[in-house]
Amino acid sequence: MAREIKKTNPNLIDLIYNLRKQSYEEEVGIWKEVAIKLEKPARNQAEVSLSHINKHTVEGETVVIPGKVLSDGKLDHKVTIAALGFTKNAEAKIEKFGSEAISIAELAEANPKGSNVKIML
């Protein structure tokens, strides 16, 4: 019988709960999908580099990464990036190139319907 995996970080537990609740209340699937991705073990969460974000986005897009943003690469256009975490170098590079780095909770609060948001893994 497989062991049940439980999250111990209370902030992450609250974020997952709030995303699921918001998905139900607003009748949108994007926040539920992000919550499902965040429930996975930490070793299975996304680690996305800035070069990957740069390659798969266009000017003015908003992306959500259910994991961590790494500083490898650079951005040549402005995007809004919401993630569970950022490395210090990644956050500095994002600010340097004029883009915005925010938490997933801030994005969910600012855009409850999740319109024009892309999930990136």
VENBEL-V923631 format. One record per residue. N is the residue number from 0. RES is the residue in three letters. OMEGA is omega in radians with two decimals (* if undefined). Layout:
N,RES,OMEGA ; N,RES,OMEGA
This chain:
0,MET,-3.10 ; 1,ALA,3.12 ; 2,ARG,3.11 ; 3,GLU,-3.13 ; 4,ILE,3.14 ; 5,LYS,3.06 ; 6,LYS,3.14 ; 7,THR,3.13 ; 8,ASN,-3.08 ; 9,PRO,3.11 ; 10,ASN,3.12 ; 11,LEU,3.10 ; 12,ILE,3.11 ; 13,ASP,3.13 ; 14,LEU,3.14 ; 15,ILE,3.13 ; 16,TYR,-3.11 ; 17,ASN,3.10 ; 18,LEU,3.11 ; 19,ARG,3.13 ; 20,LYS,-3.13 ; 21,GLN,3.09 ; 22,SER,3.13 ; 23,TYR,-3.09 ; 24,GLU,-3.09 ; 25,GLU,-3.12 ; 26,GLU,3.07 ; 27,VAL,-3.06 ; 28,GLY,-3.03 ; 29,ILE,-3.09 ; 30,TRP,3.07 ; 31,LYS,3.12 ; 32,GLU,3.10 ; 33,VAL,3.12 ; 34,ALA,3.11 ; 35,ILE,3.13 ; 36,LYS,-3.12 ; 37,LEU,3.13 ; 38,GLU,-3.13 ; 39,LYS,3.09 ; 40,PRO,-3.08 ; 41,ALA,-3.13 ; 42,ARG,3.11 ; 43,ASN,3.13 ; 44,GLN,-3.06 ; 45,ALA,2.96 ; 46,GLU,-3.01 ; 47,VAL,3.13 ; 48,SER,3.11 ; 49,LEU,3.12 ; 50,SER,3.10 ; 51,HIS,3.10 ; 52,ILE,-3.13 ; 53,ASN,-3.09 ; 54,LYS,-3.00 ; 55,HIS,3.10 ; 56,THR,3.05 ; 57,VAL,-3.11 ; 58,GLU,3.04 ; 59,GLY,-3.14 ; 60,GLU,3.04 ; 61,THR,3.12 ; 62,VAL,3.06 ; 63,VAL,-3.13 ; 64,ILE,3.13 ; 65,PRO,-3.09 ; 66,GLY,-3.03 ; 67,LYS,3.05 ; 68,VAL,-3.13 ; 69,LEU,-3.00 ; 70,SER,-3.11 ; 71,ASP,3.11 ; 72,GLY,-3.14 ; 73,LYS,3.08 ; 74,LEU,3.07 ; 75,ASP,3.05 ; 76,HIS,-3.08 ; 77,LYS,3.06 ; 78,VAL,3.02 ; 79,THR,-3.09 ; 80,ILE,3.06 ; 81,ALA,-3.10 ; 82,ALA,3.07 ; 83,LEU,3.12 ; 84,GLY,3.12 ; 85,PHE,2.96 ; 86,THR,-3.12 ; 87,LYS,3.14 ; 88,ASN,3.13 ; 89,ALA,-3.14 ; 90,GLU,3.11 ; 91,ALA,3.12 ; 92,LYS,3.14 ; 93,ILE,3.12 ; 94,GLU,-3.12 ; 95,LYS,-3.10 ; 96,PHE,3.06 ; 97,GLY,3.09 ; 98,SER,-3.08 ; 99,GLU,3.09 ; 100,ALA,-3.12 ; 101,ILE,3.10 ; 102,SER,3.12 ; 103,ILE,3.13 ; 104,ALA,3.12 ; 105,GLU,3.12 ; 106,LEU,-3.14 ; 107,ALA,3.12 ; 108,GLU,-3.11 ; 109,ALA,-3.09 ; 110,ASN,-3.04 ; 111,PRO,3.13 ; 112,LYS,3.13 ; 113,GLY,-3.10 ; 114,SER,3.13 ; 115,ASN,3.09 ; 116,VAL,-3.13 ; 117,LYS,3.04 ; 118,ILE,-3.13 ; 119,MET,-3.13 ; 120,LEU,*
